[in-house]
């Protein structure tokens, strides 16, 4: 947490340092791959589990636009109250990004690294990737973002699945607020994708 807004040069330097030096801040790296069905008990004991799903449009054309928007980080770049750095290139494994949010007069800089990307094949009706927190993030855990096309209904869906727990003491104290911010981000990122696919 910082009192002054981080400037662009400082953020670029931090991104380079994180890219070079930072490891994940939680041990279950890649565990969101298994969160399609029942949640492993070990995760529920240590983390809050979140799953949000939104219909963001209809039709194959919408899916193609949503796929490009997801990989282009529009679910972050289109959120008006969040600054996002490091997403100048499409999502790829190992990429480091950070979201910057102002909360109660303090700036939170939240670095993450892309853990995996499951790119769509020619016939795939799904694209997804996950990123995990790095030291300095106000949470510890992993978040997966998925866009799917349901051929039966024509719906294009956006899903966020995450496991996380507050890291610094200040977030533990303000846990209800942190949970509120996670839900707020989920809704705002879905709306950002809806705008991107219109």
Secondary structure, 3 states (H helix, E strand, C coil): CECCCCCHHHHHHHHHHHHHHCCECCCCCCHHHHCCCCCCHHHHHHCEEEEEEEEEEECHHHHHHHHHHHHCCHHHHCCCCCEEECCCCCCCCCCEEEEEEEECCEEEEEEEEEEEEECCCCCCCEEEEEEEEECCCCEEEEEEEEEEECCCCCEEEEEEEEEEEECCHHHHHCHHHHHHHHHHHHHHHHHHHHHHHC
